[in-house]
């Protein structure tokens, strides 16, 4: 029976929609993130500004590319 042995979750909302749109407009071999994600992890990672992109049903949004952890480049 579903739910007795394995938990299954459905995730909905703006966060999922934005993540889906970012993935659709992403670059090969790169991780593209929102400004909110960048702000939350700015102390731990280096980001490259990609600029504004148009996301369907969302509008223009500033996006960033994740480059490396700050620990990996501190040498």
Backbone atoms as SQL, in Angstrom:
CREATE TABLE atoms (id INTEGER PRIMARY KEY, chain TEXT, resi INTEGER, resn TEXT, atom TEXT, x REAL, y REAL, z REAL);
INSERT INTO atoms VALUES
  (1, 'A', 1, 'UNK', 'N', 0.830, -1.169, 0.000),
  (2, 'A', 1, 'UNK', 'CA', 0.000, 0.000, 0.000),
  (3, 'A', 1, 'UNK', 'C', 0.880, 1.240, 0.000),
  (4, 'A', 2, 'UNK', 'N', 0.469, 2.236, -0.734),
  (5, 'A', 2, 'UNK', 'CA', 1.215, 3.480, -0.833),
  (6, 'A', 2, 'UNK', 'C', 1.227, 4.183, 0.518),
  (7, 'A', 3, 'UNK', 'N', 2.405, 4.663, 0.891),
  (8, 'A', 3, 'UNK', 'CA', 2.537, 5.441, 2.111),
  (9, 'A', 3, 'UNK', 'C', 2.902, 4.646, 3.353),
  (10, 'A', 4, 'UNK', 'N', 2.860, 3.324, 3.286),
  (11, 'A', 4, 'UNK', 'CA', 3.199, 2.537, 4.464),
  (12, 'A', 4, 'UNK', 'C', 4.684, 2.203, 4.538),
  (13, 'A', 5, 'UNK', 'N', 5.349, 2.117, 3.399),
  (14, 'A', 5, 'UNK', 'CA', 6.757, 1.741, 3.390),
  (15, 'A', 5, 'UNK', 'C', 7.668, 2.806, 2.809),
  (16, 'A', 6, 'UNK', 'N', 7.122, 3.662, 1.966),
  (17, 'A', 6, 'UNK', 'CA', 7.932, 4.666, 1.304),
  (18, 'A', 6, 'UNK', 'C', 7.158, 5.983, 1.306),
  (19, 'A', 7, 'UNK', 'N', 7.833, 7.033, 1.755),
  (20, 'A', 7, 'UNK', 'CA', 7.180, 8.332, 1.739),
  (21, 'A', 7, 'UNK', 'C', 7.244, 8.918, 0.335),
  (22, 'A', 8, 'UNK', 'N', 6.148, 9.443, -0.121),
  (23, 'A', 8, 'UNK', 'CA', 6.069, 10.085, -1.428),
  (24, 'A', 8, 'UNK', 'C', 5.549, 11.497, -1.217),
  (25, 'A', 9, 'UNK', 'N', 6.267, 12.468, -1.774),
  (26, 'A', 9, 'UNK', 'CA', 5.892, 13.864, -1.598),
  (27, 'A', 9, 'UNK', 'C', 5.607, 14.508, -2.951),
  (28, 'A', 10, 'UNK', 'N', 4.663, 15.389, -2.981),
  (29, 'A', 10, 'UNK', 'CA', 4.401, 16.245, -4.126),
  (30, 'A', 10, 'UNK', 'C', 4.800, 17.650, -3.727),
  (31, 'A', 11, 'UNK', 'N', 5.613, 18.282, -4.545),
  (32, 'A', 11, 'UNK', 'CA', 6.054, 19.632, -4.259),
  (33, 'A', 11, 'UNK', 'C', 5.499, 20.550, -5.342),
  (34, 'A', 12, 'UNK', 'N', 4.866, 21.633, -4.924),
  (35, 'A', 12, 'UNK', 'CA', 4.243, 22.574, -5.853),
  (36, 'A', 12, 'UNK', 'C', 4.556, 23.989, -5.413),
  (37, 'A', 13, 'UNK', 'N', 4.262, 24.927, -6.245),
  (38, 'A', 13, 'UNK', 'CA', 4.380, 26.333, -5.871),
  (39, 'A', 13, 'UNK', 'C', 5.425, 27.072, -6.676),
  (40, 'A', 14, 'UNK', 'N', 5.634, 28.344, -6.298),
  (41, 'A', 14, 'UNK', 'CA', 6.551, 29.221, -7.032),
  (42, 'A', 14, 'UNK', 'C', 7.969, 28.688, -7.066),
  (43, 'A', 15, 'UNK', 'N', 8.451, 28.135, -5.971),
  (44, 'A', 15, 'UNK', 'CA', 9.825, 27.632, -5.931),
  (45, 'A', 15, 'UNK', 'C', 10.054, 26.564, -6.987),
  (46, 'A', 16, 'UNK', 'N', 9.119, 25.642, -7.106),
  (47, 'A', 16, 'UNK', 'CA', 9.245, 24.564, -8.086),
  (48, 'A', 16, 'UNK', 'C', 9.125, 25.118, -9.499),
  (49, 'A', 17, 'UNK', 'N', 8.213, 26.057, -9.708),
  (50, 'A', 17, 'UNK', 'CA', 8.046, 26.649, -11.033),
  (51, 'A', 17, 'UNK', 'C', 9.300, 27.405, -11.462),
  (52, 'A', 18, 'UNK', 'N', 9.877, 28.181, -10.559),
  (53, 'A', 18, 'UNK', 'CA', 11.090, 28.926, -10.884),
  (54, 'A', 18, 'UNK', 'C', 12.238, 27.962, -11.181),
  (55, 'A', 19, 'UNK', 'N', 12.404, 26.933, -10.359),
  (56, 'A', 19, 'UNK', 'CA', 13.471, 25.946, -10.587),
  (57, 'A', 19, 'UNK', 'C', 13.312, 25.266, -11.938),
  (58, 'A', 20, 'UNK', 'N', 12.098, 24.939, -12.306),
  (59, 'A', 20, 'UNK', 'CA', 11.837, 24.306, -13.598),
  (60, 'A', 20, 'UNK', 'C', 12.194, 25.237, -14.751),
  (61, 'A', 21, 'UNK', 'N', 11.812, 26.503, -14.636),
  (62, 'A', 21, 'UNK', 'CA', 12.111, 27.484, -15.696),
  (63, 'A', 21, 'UNK', 'C', 13.613, 27.739, -15.790),
  (64, 'A', 22, 'UNK', 'N', 14.283, 27.805, -14.650),
  (65, 'A', 22, 'UNK', 'CA', 15.734, 28.003, -14.667),
  (66, 'A', 22, 'UNK', 'C', 16.430, 26.830, -15.349),
  (67, 'A', 23, 'UNK', 'N', 15.948, 25.637, -15.090),
  (68, 'A', 23, 'UNK', 'CA', 16.529, 24.457, -15.729),
  (69, 'A', 23, 'UNK', 'C', 16.317, 24.505, -17.237),
  (70, 'A', 24, 'UNK', 'N', 15.132, 24.898, -17.654),
  (71, 'A', 24, 'UNK', 'CA', 14.810, 24.980, -19.083),
  (72, 'A', 24, 'UNK', 'C', 15.715, 25.967, -19.805),
  (73, 'A', 25, 'UNK', 'N', 16.054, 27.076, -19.162),
  (74, 'A', 25, 'UNK', 'CA', 16.860, 28.122, -19.783),
  (75, 'A', 25, 'UNK', 'C', 18.333, 28.050, -19.392),
  (76, 'A', 26, 'UNK', 'N', 18.734, 26.958, -18.779),
  (77, 'A', 26, 'UNK', 'CA', 20.110, 26.821, -18.314),
  (78, 'A', 26, 'UNK', 'C', 21.099, 26.547, -19.427),
  (79, 'A', 27, 'UNK', 'N', 22.348, 26.539, -19.063),
  (80, 'A', 27, 'UNK', 'CA', 23.438, 26.251, -19.986),
  (81, 'A', 27, 'UNK', 'C', 23.952, 24.838, -19.725),
  (82, 'A', 28, 'UNK', 'N', 24.443, 24.157, -20.768),
  (83, 'A', 28, 'UNK', 'CA', 24.977, 22.807, -20.564),
  (84, 'A', 28, 'UNK', 'C', 26.141, 22.803, -19.571),
  (85, 'A', 29, 'UNK', 'N', 26.151, 21.816, -18.707),
  (86, 'A', 29, 'UNK', 'CA', 27.241, 21.610, -17.743),
  (87, 'A', 29, 'UNK', 'C', 27.365, 22.732, -16.708),
  (88, 'A', 30, 'UNK', 'N', 26.334, 23.553, -16.534),
  (89, 'A', 30, 'UNK', 'CA', 26.370, 24.656, -15.569),
  (90, 'A', 30, 'UNK', 'C', 25.157, 24.581, -14.649),
  (91, 'A', 31, 'UNK', 'N', 25.290, 25.120, -13.448),
  (92, 'A', 31, 'UNK', 'CA', 24.180, 25.194, -12.499),
  (93, 'A', 31, 'UNK', 'C', 23.733, 26.645, -12.438),
  (94, 'A', 32, 'UNK', 'N', 22.505, 26.882, -12.840),
  (95, 'A', 32, 'UNK', 'CA', 21.935, 28.231, -12.873),
  (96, 'A', 32, 'UNK', 'C', 20.993, 28.402, -11.692),
  (97, 'A', 33, 'UNK', 'N', 21.088, 29.531, -10.992),
  (98, 'A', 33, 'UNK', 'CA', 20.293, 29.731, -9.786),
  (99, 'A', 33, 'UNK', 'C', 19.664, 31.121, -9.770),
  (100, 'A', 34, 'UNK', 'N', 18.671, 31.270, -8.909),
  (101, 'A', 34, 'UNK', 'CA', 17.993, 32.552, -8.728),
  (102, 'A', 34, 'UNK', 'C', 18.801, 33.452, -7.802),
  (103, 'A', 35, 'UNK', 'N', 18.412, 34.719, -7.740),
  (104, 'A', 35, 'UNK', 'CA', 19.094, 35.647, -6.836),
  (105, 'A', 35, 'UNK', 'C', 18.845, 35.277, -5.374),
  (106, 'A', 36, 'UNK', 'N', 17.687, 34.703, -5.075),
  (107, 'A', 36, 'UNK', 'CA', 17.408, 34.272, -3.696),
  (108, 'A', 36, 'UNK', 'C', 18.351, 33.144, -3.278),
  (109, 'A', 37, 'UNK', 'N', 18.600, 32.194, -4.175),
  (110, 'A', 37, 'UNK', 'CA', 19.529, 31.098, -3.896),
  (111, 'A', 37, 'UNK', 'C', 20.935, 31.650, -3.708),
  (112, 'A', 38, 'UNK', 'N', 21.330, 32.565, -4.585),
  (113, 'A', 38, 'UNK', 'CA', 22.653, 33.173, -4.490),
  (114, 'A', 38, 'UNK', 'C', 22.820, 33.888, -3.155),
  (115, 'A', 39, 'UNK', 'N', 21.823, 34.652, -2.752),
  (116, 'A', 39, 'UNK', 'CA', 21.898, 35.388, -1.486),
  (117, 'A', 39, 'UNK', 'C', 22.035, 34.436, -0.299),
  (118, 'A', 40, 'UNK', 'N', 21.329, 33.319, -0.347),
  (119, 'A', 40, 'UNK', 'CA', 21.362, 32.366, 0.761),
  (120, 'A', 40, 'UNK', 'C', 22.716, 31.667, 0.880),
  (121, 'A', 41, 'UNK', 'N', 23.424, 31.485, -0.244),
  (122, 'A', 41, 'UNK', 'CA', 24.681, 30.733, -0.216),
  (123, 'A', 41, 'UNK', 'C', 25.895, 31.553, -0.617),
  (124, 'A', 42, 'UNK', 'N', 25.783, 32.876, -0.587),
  (125, 'A', 42, 'UNK', 'CA', 26.875, 33.750, -1.027),
  (126, 'A', 42, 'UNK', 'C', 28.144, 33.584, -0.192),
  (127, 'A', 43, 'UNK', 'N', 28.013, 33.197, 1.062),
  (128, 'A', 43, 'UNK', 'CA', 29.192, 33.025, 1.913),
  (129, 'A', 43, 'UNK', 'C', 29.977, 31.756, 1.592),
  (130, 'A', 44, 'UNK', 'N', 29.341, 30.805, 0.945),
  (131, 'A', 44, 'UNK', 'CA', 29.986, 29.516, 0.715),
  (132, 'A', 44, 'UNK', 'C', 30.390, 29.262, -0.740),
  (133, 'A', 45, 'UNK', 'N', 29.811, 30.001, -1.684),
  (134, 'A', 45, 'UNK', 'CA', 30.055, 29.730, -3.105),
  (135, 'A', 45, 'UNK', 'C', 30.375, 31.002, -3.877),
  (136, 'A', 46, 'UNK', 'N', 31.090, 30.826, -4.986),
  (137, 'A', 46, 'UNK', 'CA', 31.328, 31.901, -5.944),
  (138, 'A', 46, 'UNK', 'C', 30.273, 31.781, -7.042),
  (139, 'A', 47, 'UNK', 'N', 29.713, 32.911, -7.437),
  (140, 'A', 47, 'UNK', 'CA', 28.699, 32.942, -8.484),
  (141, 'A', 47, 'UNK', 'C', 29.125, 33.902, -9.580),
  (142, 'A', 48, 'UNK', 'N', 28.654, 33.639, -10.780),
  (143, 'A', 48, 'UNK', 'CA', 28.883, 34.495, -11.936),
  (144, 'A', 48, 'UNK', 'C', 27.530, 35.039, -12.371),
  (145, 'A', 49, 'UNK', 'N', 27.428, 36.347, -12.530),
  (146, 'A', 49, 'UNK', 'CA', 26.161, 36.932, -12.946),
  (147, 'A', 49, 'UNK', 'C', 25.919, 36.636, -14.426),
  (148, 'A', 50, 'UNK', 'N', 24.771, 36.069, -14.727),
  (149, 'A', 50, 'UNK', 'CA', 24.419, 35.787, -16.114),
  (150, 'A', 50, 'UNK', 'C', 23.582, 36.916, -16.695),
  (151, 'A', 51, 'UNK', 'N', 22.880, 37.640, -15.843),
  (152, 'A', 51, 'UNK', 'CA', 22.043, 38.743, -16.303),
  (153, 'A', 51, 'UNK', 'C', 20.570, 38.408, -16.171),
  (154, 'A', 52, 'UNK', 'N', 19.759, 39.184, -16.846),
  (155, 'A', 52, 'UNK', 'CA', 18.311, 39.000, -16.802),
  (156, 'A', 52, 'UNK', 'C', 17.888, 38.041, -17.912),
  (157, 'A', 53, 'UNK', 'N', 17.017, 37.114, -17.565),
  (158, 'A', 53, 'UNK', 'CA', 16.424, 36.249, -18.580),
  (159, 'A', 53, 'UNK', 'C', 14.908, 36.263, -18.395),
  (160, 'A', 54, 'UNK', 'N', 14.204, 36.018, -19.477),
  (161, 'A', 54, 'UNK', 'CA', 12.746, 35.981, -19.469),
  (162, 'A', 54, 'UNK', 'C', 12.291, 34.553, -19.186),
  (163, 'A', 55, 'UNK', 'N', 11.541, 34.385, -18.098),
  (164, 'A', 55, 'UNK', 'CA', 11.022, 33.073, -17.733),
  (165, 'A', 55, 'UNK', 'C', 9.519, 33.045, -17.968),
  (166, 'A', 56, 'UNK', 'N', 9.057, 32.017, -18.656),
  (167, 'A', 56, 'UNK', 'CA', 7.639, 31.891, -18.977),
  (168, 'A', 56, 'UNK', 'C', 6.796, 31.910, -17.703),
  (169, 'A', 57, 'UNK', 'N', 5.731, 32.674, -17.730),
  (170, 'A', 57, 'UNK', 'CA', 4.776, 32.816, -16.627),
  (171, 'A', 57, 'UNK', 'C', 5.372, 33.505, -15.391),
  (172, 'A', 58, 'UNK', 'N', 6.615, 33.947, -15.456),
  (173, 'A', 58, 'UNK', 'CA', 7.256, 34.588, -14.314),
  (174, 'A', 58, 'UNK', 'C', 7.713, 36.000, -14.666),
  (175, 'A', 59, 'UNK', 'N', 8.272, 36.170, -15.858),
  (176, 'A', 59, 'UNK', 'CA', 8.796, 37.455, -16.291),
  (177, 'A', 59, 'UNK', 'C', 10.317, 37.467, -16.245),
  (178, 'A', 60, 'UNK', 'N', 10.882, 38.670, -16.316),
  (179, 'A', 60, 'UNK', 'CA', 12.343, 38.801, -16.294),
  (180, 'A', 60, 'UNK', 'C', 12.861, 38.599, -14.877),
  (181, 'A', 61, 'UNK', 'N', 13.971, 37.881, -14.799),
  (182, 'A', 61, 'UNK', 'CA', 14.558, 37.565, -13.498),
  (183, 'A', 61, 'UNK', 'C', 16.079, 37.556, -13.623),
  (184, 'A', 62, 'UNK', 'N', 16.787, 38.129, -12.638),
  (185, 'A', 62, 'UNK', 'CA', 18.246, 38.027, -12.660),
  (186, 'A', 62, 'UNK', 'C', 18.667, 36.605, -12.274),
  (187, 'A', 63, 'UNK', 'N', 19.626, 36.053, -13.012),
  (188, 'A', 63, 'UNK', 'CA', 20.087, 34.697, -12.706),
  (189, 'A', 63, 'UNK', 'C', 21.610, 34.675, -12.607),
  (190, 'A', 64, 'UNK', 'N', 22.101, 33.660, -11.932),
  (191, 'A', 64, 'UNK', 'CA', 23.520, 33.512, -11.667),
  (192, 'A', 64, 'UNK', 'C', 23.951, 32.077, -11.957),
  (193, 'A', 65, 'UNK', 'N', 25.228, 31.919, -12.271),
  (194, 'A', 65, 'UNK', 'CA', 25.797, 30.594, -12.481),
  (195, 'A', 65, 'UNK', 'C', 26.698, 30.266, -11.294),
  (196, 'A', 66, 'UNK', 'N', 26.543, 29.081, -10.764),
  (197, 'A', 66, 'UNK', 'CA', 27.373, 28.623, -9.646),
  (198, 'A', 66, 'UNK', 'C', 28.734, 28.233, -10.210),
  (199, 'A', 67, 'UNK', 'N', 29.810, 28.772, -9.629),
  (200, 'A', 67, 'UNK', 'CA', 31.149, 28.472, -10.130),
  (201, 'A', 67, 'UNK', 'C', 31.901, 27.468, -9.274),
  (202, 'A', 68, 'UNK', 'N', 32.055, 27.743, -7.971),
  (203, 'A', 68, 'UNK', 'CA', 32.833, 26.845, -7.109),
  (204, 'A', 68, 'UNK', 'C', 32.572, 27.197, -5.653),
  (205, 'A', 69, 'UNK', 'N', 32.933, 26.275, -4.783),
  (206, 'A', 69, 'UNK', 'CA', 32.855, 26.603, -3.362),
  (207, 'A', 69, 'UNK', 'C', 33.985, 27.575, -3.038),
  (208, 'A', 70, 'UNK', 'N', 33.791, 28.413, -2.068),
  (209, 'A', 70, 'UNK', 'CA', 34.844, 29.356, -1.675),
  (210, 'A', 70, 'UNK', 'C', 36.011, 28.617, -1.042),
  (211, 'A', 71, 'UNK', 'N', 35.739, 27.496, -0.379),
  (212, 'A', 71, 'UNK', 'CA', 36.819, 26.700, 0.213),
  (213, 'A', 71, 'UNK', 'C', 37.716, 26.106, -0.871),
  (214, 'A', 72, 'UNK', 'N', 37.134, 25.735, -2.008),
  (215, 'A', 72, 'UNK', 'CA', 37.896, 25.117, -3.087),
  (216, 'A', 72, 'UNK', 'C', 38.833, 26.104, -3.759),
  (217, 'A', 73, 'UNK', 'N', 38.554, 27.398, -3.647),
  (218, 'A', 73, 'UNK', 'CA', 39.386, 28.399, -4.334),
  (219, 'A', 73, 'UNK', 'C', 40.155, 29.291, -3.372),
  (220, 'A', 74, 'UNK', 'N', 40.213, 28.942, -2.107),
  (221, 'A', 74, 'UNK', 'CA', 40.873, 29.806, -1.123),
  (222, 'A', 74, 'UNK', 'C', 42.380, 29.600, -1.048),
  (223, 'A', 75, 'UNK', 'N', 42.940, 28.648, -1.784),
  (224, 'A', 75, 'UNK', 'CA', 44.386, 28.391, -1.743),
  (225, 'A', 75, 'UNK', 'C', 45.167, 29.459, -2.458);
